[in-house]
Amino acid sequence: MSLYLIGDLQGCDEPLQRLLQTLDFSPSRDTLYLLGDLVNRGPQSLAVLRRLMGYGTSAQCLLGNHDLHLLAVAEGVRRAHRSDTLDGILAAPDRAQLLHWVRSRPLALQVEGWLLVHAGLLPQWTATQALTLAGEFSAMLSGSEGQDWLQRMYGNQPDRWSDDLTGDERWRVVVNAMTRLRFCDAEGRMDFESKDGAGSAPAGYLPWFDVPGRRSAQTPVAFGHWSTLGLVQRDQLLALDTGCLWGGCLSAARLLPQPDGPARVAEIVQVNCPQARKPGA
């Protein structure tokens, strides 16, 4: 049995198929953990969802910002962007099942000692707190409140965490951190304007994983979302969005469980991707 973490797909099913062939993936034996942004901008969003749904529990998938955008467009609370490639899903005969499956995906998971999230974690959160917040949010989104909440999901405020936050403001901070975060300051104030690499941080800000005193720093974290960051591999950190959509690579990390601690990254496997979208287009 092998465990694989895989970076952002964004509707690129053909590279995923080649990657799985390279891995000799078998859904009866192995498990995939997809780090969010399964759909949108790439040409095969519908095929991606049907493939991953078909793998059942052998494909564990996180929610990314593009997956939440799909839900908002489907509910009619957000207009589609010109760059969206969601029409195939929205017109599919199994649309209801597809959307229900997406809505049921978690914001974060813990696997073999690793914390998996699409974008990032705020410095005030321990790994345990982050998982608790993600679980509370998922219960809300998949429950009776979820459809109404999508209407109030968008916005950059509040831009930092407080334990006193409740309701929409609480969930907005959780979602923005876990699906959109790149840079924040020492107090956890989030910046959503800068999208370039780690060296482009605004004054007073740092990549979220480099903020001194981050309370989750002793837990290995794997994330996607940040294609301009590329592959980053440290003892306690793994960034896996390597820009498949933009003509980069699709990357998988094989985790090797250890008897006395978190799994170690045994290897990184990559396949080259055709450019489905030009930056800035």
N, C-alpha and C positions, 0 to 999 in steps of 0.2 A: 504494500500500500504506500502510495506517495501523496504528499500534500504540496500543492502549488499555490502561490500567491501570484495574481496576474494584474497588471496595470490597466489603465483606462482603455476601453474598446471604442467608445463613441460611434457605435454602429458599423464597425469594421469586422465583418464576419469572416471574410476570406482569410485575412491574416490569422485570426483566431483558429480557424480550421488547420492552417499550416503549422501553427505553434503546437496545437494538440497532437498533430501527427508526429512532429519532432519529439514531443515528450512521450510518445506512445501511450497517451492517456486512455484509460479505460474507466468508464463510469461505474463499473461493477467492482473496481478495485481502488481507484484513486479519488481524491477530492480536490476540487478547485475552489479558491477563494478569490472572487473578483472584487476589486477595490473601488467600485462605483463608476459612474458615468458609463453605463452599459450602452446607452443610446445617444443619438443625435449628432448631426453634422456629417457623419460618415454615411455611406450609401446603403447599408444593409441593417438598419436598426431592427426591423421586423424579424429578420433571420437570426440576429443575435438573441433576441428574447425567446424565440421559439426553440433555438438550440439549448439555451441555458435552462429554460423551463423543462425541456425534455430530459435533462440530466438528473432531475429530481434533487434529492439531498446531496448528490455528488457535486453540485455547483451551488456554493453559498455566496450570495451576492450582496454587496452593500449598496445603499442609496448614495448617489452623487447629485450634484446640483442639476445636471441635465436630466436625470431621472425624475427629480421633483418637478422640473419644468414640464416634462411630458404630462405628469399628473395634472398640473395646473392648466395646461392647454386643453387637455381632455375634458376637464370640468368646465371649460369656458370662462375661467377666471383670469386667464392670461392669453394675450394674442400671440400667435406663432410669429417667430422671427423669420426674416427672409432666408436666413442660413439654416433653418430647421429642416430636418429630414425625418419628420414624424408621421407624414401622411399615410404611409403604409400601415403603421400600427393603428392609427385612428380609423382607417377604413377597413380593417381586417374583420372577417366574420367572427373571430374569437377575441375581438377587442376587449370585451368585458373581462374575460379570463386573464388576458395579458396585463391589463391595468390593475386588476386585483392582485396579481402576483407581484408586480412592481411595488404597489402600495404596501405590501407585506414584508418588504425587505428591511433589514435593520440599518441603523446609522453606524453601528460599531459592533465588533465581535472580538472575542478573545480566543485565540487558537494556539495551543502548545506554548503558552506563556507570552505570546505576542498579542498586542492590541492592534486591531485593524480598524482604520478609519479612512474615509475618502480624502479629506483635506488636512485637518489638523486638530490640535487640542489647545485649549487656553492654559496659561501657566498656573492658574489657581487650581486646576482640576488634578486630582489623583487619577490613576488609571481606574480605580474602583468607582469613583464618582462619575467619571466619563461614561463608563458602561451603564451605570444606574440611570443617568440622564438619557442616554440613548434608548434604553429599554422603556423608560417612561414615555418618551416621545413616540416610539414605535407603537405602543399600546394606544396612544391618543390618535395617531394617524390612521391606524387600521380600524379604529372604532367609530362610533357614531359622530364624534366631533371632527373627524379628519377632513371630510369634504368641506365643511364650513371653514376650517382653519386654513386651507389652501388659499382662500380669498384674502387672508391677512398675513400670508407668509412673507411677502416681499418687503424689503426695507433694510437699511443699514443701522437702524437704531432699535434698541440700545447697542452701542458698539463695544461693550465690555460686560463681563459677568459680575453678578452680585447674587449672593445666596438669598437675597430678599426678593428677587424677581419672581413674578408669578404670571400665569396665563400666557397670552400671546407674546409678551416681551421675553419671558423665560424661554419659550420654544424658539423664538426668532434668533436669540443669541446662540442657543444650542445648534440649530440648523446652520447658521452662518459660520460658526466655528468648524463644525464637522464636515461641511460640504463646500466652503468657499475660502477658508483662511489660508493666507500665505505669510503675511507679516503682522506682527503685533508689537506693542511696546512692553516694558517691564510690568506694567499694571494690567496687561491683557487687553488694551484698547486695540481694536482690529482696524487694519487698513484694507480697503477693497479696490483701490485704484491701481496699485502697482502689480503688474502681472509678468514682469521680466524675471531674470534669474536672481539668485540669492544676493548678488552684489548690488542690486538696484533698490535696496530698502530705502524708504523715505527717512529723513533725519529723525533720529530718536526711536526708530523701529528696527526689528531684527526678524529674520525667519523665525517662525513660531517655535521651531525645535531648538533654536540657539538662545532663547531667552534665559538669562541666569535665574536659577531657583525654580525652574519648571518642575512641578510636583510629580509629574509622570516620568521624569527623566530616567528612573531606574527600571522602567518597564520597556522592553523592546516594542517599537511602534513601526508599523508599515502603513504607507499611505500612497495615494496617487495624486491626481488633480493638477500638478504643477509641471507641465510639460517643458517649460523653459528651464526648470531645475535639472531635469534629466535624472539618470540613475545616480543615486547616492546610497552608498553602503557603508555604514558604521557599525560598531558593536551593538548599539541599542537603537539603530535607526535604519530604515530602508525606504527609499523613494522609488516608485516603480512606474510612474508615468513617463515614458520615453518617447512620446510624440508620435504614436502610430498614425493618428489622423493626419499629421502634418508631413508624413513621409519619413518618419524616424523608424523606430523599432517597436514591436510589441514584446514585452518582457515578462518572464515568469521566474519566480524564485522557488526552488525546491527546499522545503523545510525538512530537516532531519531531527526528529524528536530526540531529546536527551533524558537520561534517567534522573538527573540531579539538577535540572533547571530548564530554562526556555530552550526551544528548538534552535538549532543553528542553521544558517543559510548554507546549504551544501553546494549549490551551484545557481548561476543565473543563465537562463536560456533565452535567446532572442531570435526573432525573425524580422527581416526587413519588410517594410510596409510601403505600398504605393502611396503617393501623396493624394489624399482624398480632398483636401482643402488647403489653399494657400493662406498663410498668415495674413491677417488683415482683410481677407475677402469676406 
